[in-house]
Each structure stands twice: as C-alpha cells, then as structure tokens.
Amino acid sequence: MTRLLLDTHALLWWILDSDRLPARARTEIRNADNEVLVSAVSAIEVTTKFRSGKLAKAGALAARFPEMVAEEGFVPLPISIEHGQLAGLIAVPHKDPFDRLLIAQAQIEQATLVSNEALFDQFGVRRLW
C-alpha cells in the first residue's frame, strides 16, 4: 500500500474531473490498495482562495469540504504540532505556507505527494505526477 497525499490542486482537479490531472495520478488515486490523504491544509487553501475570488470553481468543495472528502473515500489528515514545527524549519525559496505544510506532512507521514510542483523534489519528498 502506498500513502498518497493530494496537493490542493490535485484534489480540486480530481473533484472537478479536470483533464489537468494526469492519467497516472488518476490511476493511483483510484487504486484501492492506496490510502489517499487530504490535508487540513487543503481545506484552508480552498476556502481561503474561494472566499477571495481566486478559485471560483471551488464553491461546492469550499462549502462541503469534509463531506466531499469522505464521499471520495479519502482520509482526512489533520495538522499536528510536529507538522507545524517542521514546516517552519523548512527553507523553501518562496514563502507559501500551504506548500511548507504539505512538504512537512508528506515527510512525517511518509506519503507520496500527488503534485505538479517540481519544487517539492528538493526536499526529499516522493512525488507522483
């Protein structure tokens, strides 16, 4: 079994059934042998960006985040103190707190991050895309 942690854009593209999510990622997300994690980080990012008008297509997900994650059979991943501590220690070239937390969670939870962010490769994170 592989633990997959969905980056926020991967989750959104899955929910929207967007062709921007590659076939390989879709196959692994669908694979019943894999555990698919969705971080509380993504809930913060989706709702914040929807509220500010940056993610207009994310209205349903912003309104029903926990229910939609559960309907997909994904496992919610809370943010722990350890995740927060490691995220604060990571020297990421840009200051995106969402990315910092996802990197930390992927490392601590030993999960493969489903993301198109090549930047994550610099931090020893296994990435699927």
Secondary structure as GFF3:
##gff-version 3
##sequence-region A 1 129
A	DSSP	beta_strand	3	6	.	.	.	ID=ss1
A	DSSP	alpha_helix	8	15	.	.	.	ID=ss2
A	DSSP	alpha_helix	23	30	.	.	.	ID=ss3
A	DSSP	beta_strand	35	39	.	.	.	ID=ss4
A	DSSP	alpha_helix	40	51	.	.	.	ID=ss5
A	DSSP	three_ten_helix	56	58	.	.	.	ID=ss6
A	DSSP	alpha_helix	59	63	.	.	.	ID=ss7
A	DSSP	alpha_helix	65	71	.	.	.	ID=ss8
A	DSSP	beta_strand	75	77	.	.	.	ID=ss9
A	DSSP	alpha_helix	81	89	.	.	.	ID=ss10
A	DSSP	alpha_helix	97	108	.	.	.	ID=ss11
A	DSSP	beta_strand	112	114	.	.	.	ID=ss12
A	DSSP	three_ten_helix	118	123	.	.	.	ID=ss13
A	DSSP	beta_strand	127	128	.	.	.	ID=ss14
###
